[in-house]
Amino acid sequence: MRLRNTLMIAALFFASPALAQSTAAGAPDQPVPHRQASSPARTSPAAQAPASQPASATPEKVDPAKEAAIRHLMDITATSKLGDNVSSYISSQVQTAMSHTMQPDRVPKFMDTFNEKFAAGAPPNAITDAMVPIYAKAFSMEEIQGLVQFYESPLGQHVVKVLPQVLEESQTAGMQIDRKVALDVLRGMSDEYPELKRMLPAENGQPEPSPDTNTAPEKSPAPPAPTAPQQ
């Protein structure tokens, strides 16, 4: 798990074009503006901000020169494609879910309507716009310029090209390690918790037969009784 978390954070930082599970990890949430209730009676005391603090928190406006540098960094690291990748992933998940609940001939029309409405409500560039203040808060102008210089170098472009595959293979290796350890631990606990024996795969990967305590083991047929030799 520790390895997977590290890989997901690295995938976001290095702006892997592949979506993977890292799209929602490691990025700080943007502050959500408070909308004051229309009636004071409906506002809970916990939701009321102290009088000394502003009623709403809005992200600071990013300097135009810094914003341009950040967007250039996103372009050369393929981070600007993140919105397209997220939209494609969500659309794919919706299509998979609907294919199990809807007649096959109705799915294409449904997906056309969904994708049209989804793109109108959540354009891909909205994610890029949301990431600009996140980058601006995390990095100074000098650091952004340093990152641009690195990613424009041959080594930086090589990182952008190969890192998605490196992360995918590393995550697979990490999950295989975690799975093996988890199975070994569960097998070691199976004497104390016999129900595990019906759930775990055998050592060779084949499912173990479920023990049946209600029936006795099948016995081999008894050999025929010897007959007396004929005189």
Buried (B, 14 or more C-beta within 10 A) or exposed (E): EEBBEBBBBBBBBBBBBBBBEBBEBBBEEBEEEBEEEEEEEEEEEEEEEEEEEEEEEEBEEBEEEBBEBBBBBBBBBBBBBBBBBBBBEBBEEBBEEBEEEBEEEEBEEBBEEBBEEBEEEBEBEEBBEEBBBBBBEEBEEEEBBEBBEBBEEEEBBEBBEEBBEBBBEBBEEBEEEBEEEEEEEBBEEBEEEEEBBEEBEEEEEEEBEEEEEEEEEEEEEEEEEEEEEEE
